[in-house]
Amino acid sequence: MQVPYFSIILPTFNRAPLLPRAIDSVLRQDFPDWELLVIDDGSTDDTQRLLKEYASEGRLRVIQQENRQLNGARNRGITEMRGEYGCFLDDDDEFLDGHLAKLRRGIDDDGRAHDLYRSGEILQRGAQRIFGHNYQNGTDILPQYWKHSTGLFGTAIPRHILRENPFNERHLLLDDFVWLNRVLSKHSLYQLPGHSVLVHQHPRQRSNTYLDESLLHKNLDQLRRAYGQPGVANRVPKAHYQSQVVHQYLHFCRKLIRERKLSLAGKMWWQGVRRAGRNDLKDVVKTGIKLLIRG
């Protein structure tokens, strides 16, 4: 059996209206040597019927399982993948045309001197597109990652690294950050120029759906553990860790503002202010203005 160059792992759960956009973005790729693993994580909507419409595409494999949530579906995909490199795609996001060809060229041009290869992400907020941060090669990527954290969707990761580093199925929030921090503490990443992945931001994203203060504190504990991992604190300035903590408070504050939970939002904003450094002031002020306007 021929081994594909890329395995794209696409978990999905009850998002039949959005799923075709993600699948079609893979089918449009001009680099043909891939397999697409759609992990149907126990969907109860129209997902199964929709996936039957793609039955003629031999490179697409549908794997159905009882619901294990996102990381359980990712781990199933890692177990089932055959490709040399794995790529992740969420069911509400998409690869831009030429994404896989760009990754392959970058890997070849670099002579596989690095472990992971990354193209930049574009954040789509309504009609607005925001180009995400790209890292600078030739200097340590890990502290850059803590200063400008990004998602997994533009990154090609060797199969053996994926299988040596399963995702934590017990705690979903902040999982991408913690996972990639662990991997980058041990492996190198090469940043390709440009941006070729589109991440759609919308109210139904997982990170926008929790309003439980206990989950915030779990995230803060996750950050503390991530910074305490071997090979991290000696490479990442403490100020970058503190900024990530501030971001958690302010992100939670903004969600509370949208839900008109203004008293708790004010408490979270003040907790962020108390920990903020100079680089956090812009975010602190913008969030504070939103709190004042809504209050």
Secondary structure, DSSP 4 states (H G I P E B T S, - for coil): -PPPSEEEEEEESS-TTTHHHHHHHHHT-S---EEEEEEEES--SSHHHHHHTTTT-TTEEEEEES--HHHHHHHHHHHH--SSEEEE--TT-EEPTTHHHHHHHHHHHHTT-SSEEEEEEEEEETTEEEEPP-PPTTS-HHHHHHHS---STTEEEEHHHHHHS---SS--TTHHHHHHHHHHTTS-EEEEEEEEEEEEE-TTSGGGS---HHHHHHHHHHHHHHHTSTTTTTTS-HHHHHHHHHHHHHHHHHHHHHTT-HHHHHHHHHHHHHH--GGGHHHHHHHHHHHHHH-
